[in-house]
Amino acid sequence: MVIDSATITGVIDRLEEAGLLERQADDGDRRVHRLFLTAPGQDLKEPLDAAMDQLNAEARVELKGKAREPCGRGPQGHRSILWMPAVSINEGGSR
């Protein structure tokens, strides 16, 4: 899945408004904004990863024999048909 910059910006805006992540400017490069999961965002990480794993498993069953190669790797490095991260979110790292 490919997501253009305008779309991902809107997604990030909505996640920030919902209190699930915060965006901070990088001290060394003003073009860069770092994303950090908030505590409520961290609480959703495990159930969302589990839901994504289930969706990918279902998609693999449906697409078995129809897809040649998976698109990328999922959050735990698993081969995945549907998950291809466009941005990296720093989880609790230094700001």
Contacts in CASP RR format, 6 or more apart in sequence:
PFRMAT RR
TARGET T0000
AUTHOR 0000-0000-0000
METHOD contacts of the structure
MODEL  1
MVIDSATITGVIDRLEEAGLLERQADDGDRRVHRLFLTAPGQDLKEPLDA
AMDQLNAEARVELKGKAREPCGRGPQGHRSILWMPAVSINEGGSR
1 71 0 8 1.000
1 82 0 8 1.000
1 84 0 8 1.000
2 84 0 8 1.000
2 86 0 8 1.000
3 11 0 8 1.000
3 86 0 8 1.000
8 86 0 8 1.000
8 87 0 8 1.000
12 21 0 8 1.000
12 23 0 8 1.000
12 35 0 8 1.000
12 87 0 8 1.000
15 21 0 8 1.000
16 22 0 8 1.000
16 23 0 8 1.000
19 38 0 8 1.000
19 40 0 8 1.000
19 41 0 8 1.000
20 37 0 8 1.000
20 38 0 8 1.000
20 40 0 8 1.000
20 41 0 8 1.000
20 44 0 8 1.000
21 35 0 8 1.000
21 36 0 8 1.000
21 37 0 8 1.000
21 38 0 8 1.000
21 41 0 8 1.000
21 89 0 8 1.000
22 35 0 8 1.000
22 36 0 8 1.000
22 38 0 8 1.000
23 33 0 8 1.000
23 34 0 8 1.000
23 35 0 8 1.000
23 36 0 8 1.000
24 33 0 8 1.000
24 34 0 8 1.000
24 36 0 8 1.000
24 95 0 8 1.000
25 32 0 8 1.000
25 33 0 8 1.000
25 34 0 8 1.000
26 32 0 8 1.000
26 33 0 8 1.000
26 34 0 8 1.000
34 90 0 8 1.000
34 95 0 8 1.000
35 87 0 8 1.000
35 88 0 8 1.000
35 89 0 8 1.000
35 90 0 8 1.000
36 89 0 8 1.000
36 90 0 8 1.000
36 91 0 8 1.000
36 92 0 8 1.000
36 93 0 8 1.000
36 95 0 8 1.000
37 45 0 8 1.000
37 89 0 8 1.000
37 91 0 8 1.000
37 92 0 8 1.000
42 91 0 8 1.000
42 92 0 8 1.000
45 91 0 8 1.000
49 75 0 8 1.000
49 76 0 8 1.000
52 74 0 8 1.000
52 75 0 8 1.000
52 82 0 8 1.000
52 83 0 8 1.000
53 78 0 8 1.000
55 82 0 8 1.000
56 74 0 8 1.000
56 78 0 8 1.000
56 80 0 8 1.000
56 81 0 8 1.000
56 82 0 8 1.000
56 83 0 8 1.000
59 81 0 8 1.000
59 82 0 8 1.000
60 81 0 8 1.000
63 81 0 8 1.000
67 81 0 8 1.000
70 79 0 8 1.000
70 80 0 8 1.000
70 81 0 8 1.000
71 80 0 8 1.000
71 81 0 8 1.000
71 82 0 8 1.000
71 83 0 8 1.000
71 84 0 8 1.000
72 79 0 8 1.000
72 80 0 8 1.000
72 83 0 8 1.000
72 84 0 8 1.000
73 79 0 8 1.000
73 80 0 8 1.000
73 83 0 8 1.000
74 80 0 8 1.000
74 83 0 8 1.000
74 84 0 8 1.000
74 85 0 8 1.000
75 83 0 8 1.000
75 85 0 8 1.000
END
